[in-house]
Amino acid sequence: MHHDIDIIKERIRVLLPDVKIEQLKVVHPGADDDGLWFFRRDGKKEHLQLESSTYDVPFIVETTASGDCSTAPTIEEAVEAVRRFFSKS
């Protein structure tokens, strides 16, 4: 079953092939919420994360660069948030 995060990851891999995407590894799979993905570039301290326990929109968007938190209500807005973040770094 495809979720919105799968589409987002596919689009980011095309737009920003050097960005690494990693899902949170939980201690208790099935019990702990693993709906958190980290987007990073090698050699950069800052990263962006998308969060959704359903794996679908809306996503909470947070960055370590500014500490800002926002919501991406669509796939397109989530992709744009990642693209915009990495175009600054």
HUVEN-V131357 format. One record per pair of residues at least 12 apart in sequence whose ideal C-beta (glycine too) atoms are under 10 Angstrom apart, sorted by the first residue. I is the first residue (numbers start at 1). J is the second residue. If there is no record, write none. Layout:
# HUVEN-V131357
I;J
I;J
This chain:
# HUVEN-V131357
1;55
2;55
2;56
3;35
3;52
3;54
3;55
3;56
3;57
4;50
4;52
4;54
4;55
4;56
4;57
4;58
4;59
4;72
4;74
4;75
4;78
5;21
5;23
5;35
5;37
5;50
5;51
5;52
5;54
5;55
5;56
5;57
5;59
5;75
5;78
6;55
6;56
7;56
7;57
7;75
7;76
7;78
7;79
8;21
8;37
8;39
8;50
8;52
8;55
8;57
8;59
8;72
8;75
8;76
8;78
8;79
8;81
8;82
9;21
9;23
9;37
9;39
9;50
9;79
9;82
10;79
11;75
11;76
11;78
11;79
11;80
11;82
11;83
12;37
12;39
12;50
12;78
12;79
12;82
12;83
12;86
14;79
15;79
15;80
15;82
15;83
15;86
15;87
16;39
16;41
16;79
16;82
16;83
16;85
16;86
16;87
18;40
18;41
18;42
18;86
19;39
19;40
19;41
19;42
19;44
19;47
19;48
19;82
19;83
19;85
19;86
20;38
20;39
20;40
20;41
20;42
20;47
21;37
21;38
21;39
21;40
21;50
21;82
22;36
22;37
22;38
22;39
22;40
22;47
22;49
23;35
23;36
23;37
23;38
23;55
24;36
24;37
24;38
24;49
24;51
33;51
33;52
33;53
34;53
34;55
35;50
35;51
35;52
35;53
35;54
35;55
35;56
35;59
35;60
36;49
36;50
36;51
36;52
36;53
36;59
36;60
36;62
37;49
37;50
37;51
37;52
37;55
37;59
37;78
37;82
38;50
38;64
39;61
39;63
39;81
39;82
39;85
39;86
40;64
40;86
41;85
41;86
41;89
44;64
44;65
44;86
44;89
45;64
45;65
45;89
46;63
46;64
46;65
46;66
46;85
46;86
46;88
46;89
47;62
47;63
47;64
47;65
47;85
47;86
47;89
48;61
48;62
48;63
48;64
48;65
48;81
48;82
48;84
48;85
48;86
48;89
49;61
49;62
49;63
49;64
49;69
49;82
50;62
50;72
50;78
50;79
50;81
50;82
51;69
51;71
52;71
52;72
52;78
56;75
57;71
57;72
57;73
57;74
57;75
57;76
57;77
57;78
58;70
58;71
58;72
58;73
58;74
58;77
58;78
59;71
59;72
59;73
59;74
59;75
59;77
59;78
59;81
59;82
60;72
60;78
61;77
61;78
61;80
61;81
61;82
61;84
61;85
62;81
63;81
63;82
63;85
63;88
63;89
65;85
65;88
65;89
66;85
66;88
68;85
